[in-house]
Amino acid sequence: MTKQQTKFKQTEIGKIPEEWKIKKIADVAEVVGGGTPSTKIPQYWEGEIAWITPRDLSNYLSVHISRGERNITQEGLENSSAKLLPKGAVLLTSRAPIGYVVIADNEMTTNQGFRSLIPKEKESCSEFLYYLLKWKCSFLKSMAFGSTFGELSGTTLKNLEFLFPNLAEQLAISKILSSLDAKIELNNKMNKTLEAIGQALFKKWFIDERKKEWKEGFLGDKILTDLIKPGIDKFKGEKTYIPTANISNSSITSYNYKITFEERPSRASMQPQANTIWFAKMKDSPKIQLFLEGEDWRLNNLILSTGFAGIKPKQEALFYIWNIINNPSFEIEKDNLAMGTTMQAINNQNIERIRYSIPDKQILIKFNELVRHLYYTISNNNQQNQKLSKIRDLLLSKLMSGEIRVK
């Protein structure tokens, strides 16, 4: 990768590298829509053909995808507007929401919420189109039309113009960006494995081998935990705001939203501290985050949305409580206690009513020591992913604009 002397030429969209060209999407790729077989006909479903919906890409972190939640049959494909896409097709959600992008790892289909791009040989490659669409996500959203919700039509997408280097440089750009995403994905896979090990140990120690003499307590009884209550403090200056939507796979996935506070009263409880656990209050929203001591993401600069609830466990119970909250049974109990008409959420009073077992202190200490390295490795991987993501996003802009050239 080199930042070399590049000759530029003036065009209708500004200065661009001299040998780069402005092309329409239709010049470099075939744009294909999707469809949904009738859900009233069972023989159209549960087949062998992967079928992807925008929901499958919600909080999806990988560049490539092979399967979604559901499959369709050959008969379903033939009796719907769904199209069989080849491996390497670039899937772009075109409504509700616009801008999710993945690359097909094998033949698959999508519903009508996609406009998929099949690269034309010698004109473009899958990875370059993927990163181009990721880079231009905000622009794509601005080109949507519709009264109920915005939709990016196939005709609009085909006629959008972007900068394209030759195929060799496209491949070189994609290789750099893909190497960063590959490392991020490797860390995410490792974290899933480590999380599974932690959950298996938790199940063995505290469910399978649960002692009869253990008492039952509540999150609000302050035996092992304190619920972090709203307090009043003053924030001043710029902070990084984290909504619940920014939590995926138990970790923060984005730090992009900055807000500026004047010196005025605010909720200090929404500023996380080390060794605290936060989860989304909303029903059907299993998003959680564990902040560990020593993490270098400057906790004093983070502000969590009021959609979170915070738990401060006692030192010896940190990873025990983490596994309780990071468990489907906790989500079920939380959702059962949720209240509200439009948007249901659990309030602090009901959080305090959630039950859990209280093991012996010595068992908690031993478990904490056993899994400590495991969770700090997860934390370190998450921190590394944040740094890699920032590097990738910085390079994305400079590489795709031609500011940095690669050969």
C-alpha positions as CSV (number, residue, x, y, z in Angstrom):
1,M,0.0,0.0,0.0
2,T,1.5,3.3,-1.0
3,K,0.5,7.0,-0.7
4,Q,2.1,8.0,-4.0
5,Q,1.9,10.9,-6.4
6,T,-1.4,10.4,-8.2
7,K,-2.4,12.5,-11.2
8,F,-6.0,13.7,-11.0
9,K,-8.5,14.8,-13.6
10,Q,-11.5,17.1,-13.1
11,T,-14.9,15.5,-13.6
12,E,-18.5,16.4,-12.9
13,I,-18.1,14.8,-9.5
14,G,-14.8,16.5,-8.7
15,K,-11.2,15.4,-9.0
16,I,-10.6,11.7,-9.4
17,P,-7.5,9.6,-10.2
18,E,-6.6,10.1,-13.9
19,E,-7.0,6.4,-14.9
20,W,-10.1,5.8,-12.8
21,K,-13.5,5.9,-14.5
22,I,-17.0,6.9,-13.5
23,K,-19.4,4.1,-14.2
24,K,-23.0,3.2,-13.5
25,I,-23.7,0.1,-11.4
26,A,-25.4,-1.4,-14.5
27,D,-22.0,-1.2,-16.3
28,V,-20.2,-3.3,-13.7
29,A,-23.0,-5.6,-12.4
30,E,-26.3,-7.2,-13.1
31,V,-28.9,-6.0,-10.5
32,V,-31.4,-8.7,-9.4
33,G,-34.4,-8.5,-7.2
34,G,-35.9,-11.1,-4.9
35,G,-39.2,-12.6,-3.9
36,T,-41.1,-14.7,-1.4
37,P,-42.9,-18.0,-2.2
38,S,-46.4,-18.2,-0.8
39,T,-46.3,-19.0,2.9
40,K,-49.7,-20.8,2.5
41,I,-48.1,-23.6,0.5
42,P,-45.9,-25.8,2.7
43,Q,-44.2,-27.6,-0.2
44,Y,-42.5,-24.3,-1.1
45,W,-40.6,-24.2,2.2
46,E,-38.0,-26.1,4.3
47,G,-36.1,-27.2,1.2
48,E,-32.4,-27.0,0.4
49,I,-32.1,-23.5,-1.2
50,A,-30.9,-20.7,1.1
51,W,-33.4,-17.8,1.3
52,I,-32.2,-14.6,3.0
53,T,-34.3,-11.7,4.5
54,P,-33.1,-8.4,6.0
55,R,-33.9,-9.9,9.4
56,D,-31.1,-12.4,8.8
57,L,-28.6,-9.5,8.5
58,S,-29.7,-7.7,11.7
59,N,-26.6,-7.6,13.9
60,Y,-24.8,-9.9,11.3
61,L,-21.1,-9.2,11.6
62,S,-19.6,-11.4,8.8
63,V,-18.7,-10.3,5.3
64,H,-20.0,-13.6,3.8
65,I,-23.2,-15.5,4.4
66,S,-24.3,-19.1,3.4
67,R,-27.7,-19.6,5.1
68,G,-30.5,-17.6,6.6
69,E,-33.2,-18.6,9.1
70,R,-35.3,-20.4,6.4
71,N,-34.8,-22.3,3.2
72,I,-37.1,-22.7,0.2
73,T,-37.6,-25.6,-2.2
74,Q,-37.1,-25.8,-6.0
75,E,-40.8,-25.6,-6.4
76,G,-41.0,-22.5,-4.3
77,L,-38.3,-20.9,-6.4
78,E,-40.1,-21.7,-9.6
79,N,-43.4,-20.4,-8.4
80,S,-42.2,-17.0,-7.0
81,S,-40.2,-14.0,-8.2
82,A,-37.2,-15.2,-6.1
83,K,-34.1,-15.6,-8.2
84,L,-31.3,-18.0,-7.8
85,L,-28.1,-16.0,-7.2
86,P,-24.6,-17.4,-7.8
87,K,-21.8,-17.6,-5.3
88,G,-20.2,-14.2,-5.1
89,A,-23.4,-12.2,-5.5
90,V,-23.4,-9.0,-3.4
91,L,-26.7,-8.8,-1.4
92,L,-27.9,-5.3,-0.6
93,T,-31.0,-4.6,1.5
94,S,-33.1,-2.0,-0.3
95,R,-35.7,-1.4,2.3
96,A,-36.5,-1.7,6.0
97,P,-33.6,-1.0,6.4
98,I,-31.4,0.1,3.5
99,G,-27.7,-0.7,3.6
100,Y,-27.1,-4.2,5.0
101,V,-24.5,-5.8,2.7
102,V,-23.1,-9.3,2.5
103,I,-21.5,-11.6,-0.1
104,A,-23.1,-14.9,-1.0
105,D,-20.9,-17.9,0.0
106,N,-23.0,-20.2,-2.2
107,E,-26.0,-20.2,-4.4
108,M,-29.0,-18.6,-2.6
109,T,-32.1,-16.5,-3.0
110,T,-33.5,-13.4,-1.2
111,N,-36.8,-11.9,-0.5
112,Q,-38.0,-8.7,-2.2
113,G,-36.2,-6.6,0.4
114,F,-33.0,-6.9,-1.6
115,R,-31.3,-5.6,-4.7
116,S,-28.4,-8.0,-5.4
117,L,-25.4,-7.3,-7.6
118,I,-23.9,-10.0,-9.7
119,P,-20.4,-8.7,-10.8
120,K,-19.7,-8.6,-14.6
121,E,-16.5,-10.4,-15.5
122,K,-13.5,-8.0,-16.1
123,E,-15.5,-5.1,-14.8
124,S,-15.8,-5.6,-11.1
125,C,-15.3,-8.1,-8.2
126,S,-17.6,-9.1,-5.4
127,E,-15.4,-7.7,-2.6
128,F,-14.9,-4.3,-4.2
129,L,-18.6,-3.9,-4.8
130,Y,-19.2,-5.0,-1.1
131,Y,-16.9,-2.3,0.2
132,L,-18.2,0.3,-2.2
133,L,-21.7,-0.2,-1.0
134,K,-20.6,-0.1,2.6
135,W,-18.8,3.1,2.0
136,K,-21.7,4.7,0.2
137,C,-24.4,3.5,2.6
138,S,-25.6,7.0,3.6
139,F,-25.8,8.0,0.0
140,L,-27.8,4.9,-0.9
141,K,-30.3,5.7,1.9
142,S,-30.6,9.3,0.5
143,M,-31.7,7.9,-2.9
144,A,-34.6,6.0,-1.5
145,F,-38.2,6.9,-2.2
146,G,-41.5,6.0,-0.6
147,S,-44.3,7.3,1.6
148,T,-44.5,4.5,4.2
149,F,-40.8,3.6,4.2
150,G,-38.0,4.4,1.9
151,E,-37.0,1.9,-0.8
152,L,-34.1,1.9,-3.2
153,S,-35.5,0.7,-6.5
154,G,-33.6,-1.4,-8.9
155,T,-33.8,1.3,-11.6
156,T,-32.3,3.9,-9.3
157,L,-29.5,1.5,-8.2
158,K,-28.6,0.6,-11.8
159,N,-28.1,4.2,-12.7
160,L,-26.1,5.3,-9.7
161,E,-22.6,6.4,-10.7
162,F,-19.4,5.6,-8.7
163,L,-15.6,5.6,-9.1
164,F,-14.0,2.4,-10.4
165,P,-10.3,1.7,-10.8
166,N,-9.3,-1.2,-13.1
167,L,-10.0,-4.7,-11.9
168,A,-6.4,-5.3,-10.7
169,E,-6.6,-2.3,-8.4
170,Q,-10.1,-3.3,-7.3
171,L,-8.7,-6.7,-6.2
172,A,-5.7,-5.0,-4.4
173,I,-8.0,-2.7,-2.5
174,S,-10.3,-5.5,-1.6
175,K,-7.4,-7.6,-0.3
176,I,-6.3,-5.0,2.2
177,L,-9.8,-4.4,3.5
178,S,-10.7,-8.1,3.6
179,S,-7.6,-8.9,5.6
180,L,-8.8,-6.6,8.4
181,D,-12.3,-8.0,8.3
182,A,-11.0,-11.6,8.3
183,K,-9.1,-10.9,11.5
184,I,-12.2,-9.3,13.1
185,E,-14.3,-12.3,12.1
186,L,-11.7,-14.7,13.5
187,N,-11.8,-12.8,16.8
188,N,-15.6,-13.0,16.8
189,K,-15.5,-16.7,16.2
190,M,-13.0,-17.2,19.0
191,N,-15.2,-15.2,21.3
192,K,-18.2,-17.4,20.5
193,T,-16.2,-20.4,21.4
194,L,-15.0,-18.9,24.7
195,E,-18.5,-17.7,25.5
196,A,-19.8,-21.3,25.0
197,I,-17.0,-22.7,27.2
198,G,-18.0,-20.2,29.9
199,Q,-21.6,-21.0,29.7
200,A,-20.9,-24.8,29.8
201,L,-18.8,-24.3,33.0
202,F,-21.6,-22.2,34.5
203,K,-24.2,-24.9,33.7
204,K,-22.1,-27.6,35.2
205,W,-21.2,-25.7,38.4
206,F,-24.5,-23.9,39.1
207,I,-27.3,-25.9,37.4
208,D,-26.2,-29.5,37.0
209,E,-24.4,-29.6,40.4
210,R,-26.7,-27.1,42.2
211,K,-26.7,-27.7,46.0
212,K,-30.0,-28.1,47.8
213,E,-28.8,-25.8,50.6
214,W,-28.4,-22.8,48.2
215,K,-30.9,-20.1,48.9
216,E,-32.9,-18.2,46.4
217,G,-32.6,-14.5,46.2
218,F,-33.6,-11.5,44.1
219,L,-31.5,-9.0,42.1
220,G,-32.8,-6.2,44.3
221,D,-31.9,-7.8,47.7
222,K,-28.2,-6.6,47.5
223,I,-26.8,-10.0,48.5
224,L,-24.6,-10.3,45.4
225,T,-25.6,-7.4,43.3
226,D,-26.6,-3.7,43.3
227,L,-28.9,-2.3,40.7
228,I,-27.4,1.0,39.4
229,K,-30.0,3.6,40.1
230,P,-30.3,6.9,38.3
231,G,-28.2,9.6,39.9
232,I,-27.7,13.3,39.1
233,D,-24.4,14.6,37.9
234,K,-23.1,17.1,35.3
235,F,-21.7,16.1,31.9
236,K,-19.7,18.6,29.9
237,G,-18.2,18.3,26.4
238,E,-18.3,15.5,23.8
239,K,-19.3,12.0,24.8
240,T,-19.7,8.8,22.8
241,Y,-23.4,7.7,23.0
242,I,-24.2,4.0,22.9
243,P,-27.8,3.0,22.1
244,T,-28.9,-0.6,22.7
245,A,-28.8,-1.1,18.9
246,N,-25.0,-0.9,19.1
247,I,-24.7,-4.0,21.2
248,S,-24.3,-7.3,19.4
249,N,-22.9,-10.7,20.5
250,S,-22.5,-9.2,24.0
251,S,-20.2,-6.4,22.9
252,I,-20.3,-2.9,21.5
253,T,-20.2,-3.0,17.7
254,S,-20.1,0.7,16.9
255,Y,-18.8,3.9,18.5
256,N,-19.9,6.2,15.7
257,Y,-22.5,8.4,17.5
258,K,-21.1,11.5,19.3
259,I,-23.2,13.9,21.3
260,T,-22.1,17.1,23.0
261,F,-23.4,18.1,26.5
262,E,-23.5,21.6,27.8
263,E,-22.9,21.8,31.6
264,R,-26.2,20.7,32.9
265,P,-27.7,18.0,35.1
266,S,-27.7,14.5,33.5
267,R,-28.1,10.9,34.5
268,A,-24.7,9.9,35.8
269,S,-25.9,6.3,36.1
270,M,-25.8,6.0,32.3
271,Q,-22.0,6.4,32.4
272,P,-20.6,2.8,32.8
273,Q,-18.0,1.8,35.4
274,A,-15.6,-1.1,35.4
275,N,-16.9,-4.5,36.4
276,T,-20.5,-3.6,35.7
277,I,-23.1,-5.4,33.5
278,W,-25.6,-3.6,31.3
279,F,-28.6,-5.1,29.4
280,A,-31.4,-3.7,27.3
281,K,-34.7,-3.2,29.1
282,M,-36.8,-3.6,26.0
283,K,-38.8,-6.8,25.5
284,D,-37.3,-9.2,22.9
285,S,-34.0,-7.3,23.0
286,P,-31.3,-9.6,24.4
287,K,-28.4,-7.1,24.2
288,I,-25.9,-7.0,27.0
289,Q,-22.4,-5.7,27.7
290,L,-19.8,-6.5,30.3
291,F,-17.3,-3.7,31.1
292,L,-14.2,-5.1,32.7
293,E,-11.5,-3.4,34.8
294,G,-8.5,-2.3,32.7
295,E,-10.4,-1.9,29.4
296,D,-9.0,0.9,27.4
297,W,-12.2,2.3,25.9
298,R,-12.2,5.2,28.3
299,L,-15.4,4.5,30.2
300,N,-15.6,8.1,31.4
301,N,-16.3,9.1,27.7
302,L,-19.1,6.7,27.2
303,I,-22.8,7.4,27.8
304,L,-25.3,4.6,27.6
305,S,-28.9,5.2,26.5
306,T,-31.6,5.0,29.1
307,G,-32.7,1.8,27.4
308,F,-30.1,0.0,29.4
309,A,-30.2,-1.2,33.0
310,G,-27.0,-1.6,35.0
311,I,-25.9,-4.2,37.5
312,K,-22.9,-3.9,39.8
313,P,-22.1,-7.4,41.1
314,K,-19.9,-8.1,44.1
315,Q,-16.3,-8.9,43.1
316,E,-16.5,-12.6,43.7
317,A,-19.8,-12.9,41.8
318,L,-19.0,-10.9,38.7
319,F,-18.8,-13.8,36.2
320,Y,-21.5,-15.7,37.9
321,I,-24.0,-12.8,37.5
322,W,-22.7,-12.2,33.9
323,N,-23.7,-15.8,33.0
324,I,-27.1,-15.5,34.6
325,I,-27.9,-12.3,32.6
326,N,-26.3,-13.7,29.5
327,N,-28.7,-16.7,29.5
328,P,-32.0,-17.3,27.7
329,S,-33.9,-18.0,30.9
330,F,-33.1,-14.5,32.1
331,E,-34.5,-13.0,28.9
332,I,-37.7,-15.0,29.4
333,E,-38.1,-13.8,33.0
334,K,-37.2,-10.2,32.0
335,D,-39.8,-10.2,29.1
336,N,-42.5,-11.7,31.4
337,L,-42.0,-8.7,33.7
338,A,-42.0,-6.1,30.9
339,M,-44.7,-3.5,30.9
340,G,-46.1,-0.9,28.5
341,T,-48.6,-0.6,25.7
342,T,-46.6,0.7,22.7
343,M,-43.1,-0.5,23.6
344,Q,-42.9,-3.0,26.4
345,A,-39.9,-2.8,28.8
346,I,-38.9,-3.9,32.3
347,N,-38.7,-1.2,34.9
348,N,-36.2,-1.0,37.8
349,Q,-38.8,-2.3,40.3
350,N,-39.4,-5.4,38.3
351,I,-35.7,-6.0,37.6
352,E,-35.2,-6.2,41.4
353,R,-37.8,-9.0,41.5
354,I,-35.9,-11.3,39.2
355,R,-34.9,-14.5,41.0
356,Y,-31.5,-16.3,41.1
357,S,-29.7,-18.9,43.2
358,I,-27.1,-17.7,45.8
359,P,-24.2,-20.2,45.9
360,D,-21.6,-20.4,48.6
361,K,-19.0,-17.6,48.5
362,Q,-16.1,-20.0,48.1
363,I,-17.7,-21.6,45.0
364,L,-18.2,-18.2,43.5
365,I,-14.6,-17.2,44.1
366,K,-13.3,-20.5,42.5
367,F,-15.6,-20.0,39.5
368,N,-14.5,-16.4,39.1
369,E,-10.8,-17.4,39.1
370,L,-11.5,-20.3,36.7
371,V,-13.1,-18.2,34.0
372,R,-11.4,-14.9,34.6
373,H,-8.8,-15.3,31.8
374,L,-11.5,-16.5,29.5
375,Y,-13.6,-13.4,29.8
376,Y,-10.6,-11.0,29.7
377,T,-9.5,-12.7,26.4
378,I,-13.0,-12.0,25.0
379,S,-12.6,-8.4,26.2
380,N,-9.2,-8.0,24.6
381,N,-10.5,-9.4,21.3
382,N,-13.4,-6.9,21.4
383,Q,-10.9,-4.1,22.0
384,Q,-8.7,-5.3,19.1
385,N,-11.8,-5.4,16.9
386,Q,-12.6,-1.8,17.7
387,K,-9.2,-0.7,16.7
388,L,-9.2,-2.9,13.5
389,S,-12.6,-1.5,12.6
390,K,-11.4,2.1,12.9
391,I,-8.4,1.3,10.7
392,R,-10.6,-0.4,8.2
393,D,-13.1,2.5,8.1
394,L,-10.3,5.0,7.7
395,L,-8.7,3.1,4.9
396,L,-12.1,2.4,3.3
397,S,-12.6,6.1,2.6
398,K,-9.0,6.8,1.4
399,L,-8.7,3.7,-0.8
400,M,-12.2,4.0,-2.4
401,S,-11.6,7.7,-3.2
402,G,-8.1,7.1,-4.7
403,E,-6.4,9.2,-2.0
404,I,-4.2,6.1,-1.2
405,R,-3.3,4.0,-4.2
406,V,-2.3,0.3,-4.2
407,K,-0.7,-1.8,-6.8
